[in-house]
Amino acid sequence: MVNDQPTKGLADVVVSQTKITSINGELGNLFHCGYEISDLAENSTFEELTYLLFYGNLPNQSEFSEHKNLIYSNREVDDKIINLIREFPSNSNTMDFLRTVVSYLSIFDSDKDNHSHQANLNKSIRLLAQMPTVLSYYHRLRNNLEIIHPDDNLDFASNFLYMISGNHPDKLSSQCLDKCLILHADHGFNASTFSARVTVSTLSDVHSGVTSAIGTLKGPLHGGANESVLKMLKEIQDIESIPNYISEKLQRKEKIMGFGHRVYLTIDPRATVLREMSKNLQNEFGGNMYDLSYAIEQTVLEQKDLKPNVDFYAASVYSMLNLDSTLFTPLFACSRISGWCAQILEQLDDNRLIRPRAKYVGHSPRSYADSNT
Ligand SMILES: CC(C)(COP(=O)(O)OP(=O)(O)OC[C@H]1O[C@@H](n2cnc3c(N)ncnc32)[C@H](O)[C@@H]1OP(=O)(O)O)[C@@H](O)C(=O)NCCC(=O)NCCS
């Protein structure tokens, strides 16, 4: 017997088991393979977390060195990819660019016809390593700057900041970006991860799954929210104008970007870490990004009882790290690629085609011959 009562947006529908991430929306808890997100953000590194997501346990020293070497030595891309990036229209949406290039990367992947677990893991590591490279190449070329090749001696976060700016970053900026990457790495069956799992459940391939995921992350209800938050911060002139700005938006039934969540009924634990980081960065680098953000948080809580999600304080943090807003959502993708790939591997290790049903509410059966066309 088919239950034909639709669950709009698949809210609270459990579609699979997973060993990767657990979220308790009532308590505001997030764990990866048993480790709480605040513990990981405080004590781990993004590279170490990617190992945890791919293998299920933290690495010992030699496993960790090998994992880092693999990532660092796979950063460079084929000249044909660089040529494509040089030809890419400079006014494109950066997520459109990333989706296209990731799809193109599949053609050059040395394991492209091999779909074993190990080959899929190799592809995952290459994608993790190469996404920041192609993104920074595009960013520099579209700004009429020459590309900066990856530096194998730099960690993931420092290398990204270096390839974007051409300067070796200060310690605080690298540490903050590293924490941001940790916070964005995985989040259960969110929309982009689910679309990756749906794609590979047809026994398509890793690159196709990631391409689907990038397209899904682009939307403003998902990863695209962080760029919209910066737009809001820029539109707001001063703290005094915030109550009117927010109430007018709410009256127009517009969403306040960076607020609300499908799963969390309380504050998103990632937002708590990012709020503290935003405050520290303002103390260090000046400006009023944190003050504005905090005042918005208080106002939205007062007027709509909504709490910030991961995207809200990420916007002020990225901005204080001198990153252009066109990089915000792609940077989210450069972190989430680890979660996407871990979840793709998990899906394929125990695969069944994901194929739900819909309740038909259209016209009753009718005859073509009787229609007046
Ligand atoms: C994340 C989000 C898509 C979750 O959506 P959802 O679970 O489908 O919840 P809904 O959009 O149905 O929202 C439920 C109610 O809260 C309101 N709401 C939720 N988020 C809101 C927001 N950011 N601003 C204003 N109202 C919001 C809705 O208008 C709705 O109110 P109503 O019942 O009076 O119509 C939603 O909160 C949102 O659009 N947030 C802004 C985009 C964003 O920050 N995305 C990043 C998520 S990590």
The ligand as a Tripos MOL2 file, in Angstrom:
@<TRIPOS>MOLECULE
LIG
   48    50     1     0     0
SMALL
NO_CHARGES

@<TRIPOS>ATOM
      1 C1         16.2540   27.8850    5.4520 C.3       1 LIG1
      2 C2         14.8080   27.9620    5.0010 C.3       1 LIG1
      3 C3         14.7610   27.7510    3.4840 C.3       1 LIG1
      4 C4         14.0120   26.8370    5.6740 C.3       1 LIG1
      5 O1         12.8040   26.7930    5.0320 O.3       1 LIG1
      6 P1         11.5400   25.9430    5.5400 P.3       1 LIG1
      7 O2         11.9290   24.9410    6.5410 O.co2     1 LIG1
      8 O3         10.8580   25.4700    4.3160 O.co2     1 LIG1
      9 O4         10.6880   27.0070    6.2840 O.3       1 LIG1
     10 P2          9.6860   28.0190    5.6130 P.3       1 LIG1
     11 O5         10.3540   28.7860    4.5300 O.co2     1 LIG1
     12 O6          8.4410   27.2770    5.2640 O.co2     1 LIG1
     13 O7          9.4330   28.9730    6.8310 O.3       1 LIG1
     14 C5          8.5060   28.7280    7.9060 C.3       1 LIG1
     15 C6          7.9760   30.0720    8.3860 C.3       1 LIG1
     16 O8          9.0640   30.8710    8.8640 O.3       1 LIG1
     17 C7          9.2360   32.0230    8.0280 C.3       1 LIG1
     18 N1         10.6560   32.1740    7.7460 N.ar      1 LIG1
     19 C8         11.5840   31.1890    7.7090 C.ar      1 LIG1
     20 N2         12.7790   31.6980    7.4230 N.ar      1 LIG1
     21 C9         12.5960   33.0180    7.2800 C.ar      1 LIG1
     22 C10        13.4520   34.0820    6.9860 C.ar      1 LIG1
     23 N3         14.7310   33.8650    6.7760 N.pl3     1 LIG1
     24 N4         12.9400   35.3080    6.9240 N.ar      1 LIG1
     25 C11        11.6420   35.5380    7.1320 C.ar      1 LIG1
     26 N5         10.7570   34.5780    7.4260 N.ar      1 LIG1
     27 C12        11.2390   33.3320    7.4900 C.ar      1 LIG1
     28 C13         8.4670   31.7260    6.7480 C.3       1 LIG1
     29 O9          8.0620   32.8720    6.0950 O.3       1 LIG1
     30 C14         7.3260   30.9160    7.2860 C.3       1 LIG1
     31 O10         6.4310   31.7850    7.9190 O.3       1 LIG1
     32 P3          4.8630   31.6230    7.7950 P.3       1 LIG1
     33 O11         4.5860   30.2830    8.4250 O.co2     1 LIG1
     34 O12         4.3390   32.7770    8.5270 O.co2     1 LIG1
     35 O13         4.5940   31.6180    6.3230 O.co2     1 LIG1
     36 C15        14.1920   29.3170    5.3680 C.3       1 LIG1
     37 O14        14.3380   29.5430    6.7470 O.3       1 LIG1
     38 C16        14.8130   30.4490    4.5680 C.2       1 LIG1
     39 O15        14.3810   30.7150    3.4420 O.2       1 LIG1
     40 N6         15.8460   31.1580    5.1300 N.am      1 LIG1
     41 C17        16.5120   32.2020    4.4010 C.3       1 LIG1
     42 C18        17.5450   31.6180    3.4380 C.3       1 LIG1
     43 C19        18.7520   31.0770    4.1630 C.2       1 LIG1
     44 O16        19.3030   31.7040    5.0470 O.2       1 LIG1
     45 N7         19.1860   29.8870    3.7310 N.am      1 LIG1
     46 C20        20.3430   29.2320    4.2820 C.3       1 LIG1
     47 C21        19.9470   28.0250    5.0640 C.3       1 LIG1
     48 S1         21.3220   27.3100    5.9110 S.3       1 LIG1
@<TRIPOS>BOND
     1     1     2 1
     2     2     3 1
     3     2     4 1
     4     2    36 1
     5     4     5 1
     6     5     6 1
     7     6     7 2
     8     6     8 1
     9     6     9 1
    10     9    10 1
    11    10    11 2
    12    10    12 1
    13    10    13 1
    14    13    14 1
    15    14    15 1
    16    15    16 1
    17    15    30 1
    18    16    17 1
    19    17    18 1
    20    17    28 1
    21    18    19 ar
    22    18    27 ar
    23    19    20 ar
    24    20    21 ar
    25    21    22 ar
    26    21    27 ar
    27    22    23 1
    28    22    24 ar
    29    24    25 ar
    30    25    26 ar
    31    26    27 ar
    32    28    29 1
    33    28    30 1
    34    30    31 1
    35    31    32 1
    36    32    33 2
    37    32    34 1
    38    32    35 1
    39    36    37 1
    40    36    38 1
    41    38    39 2
    42    38    40 1
    43    40    41 1
    44    41    42 1
    45    42    43 1
    46    43    44 2
    47    43    45 1
    48    45    46 1
    49    46    47 1
    50    47    48 1
@<TRIPOS>SUBSTRUCTURE
     1 LIG1         1 GROUP 0 **** ****
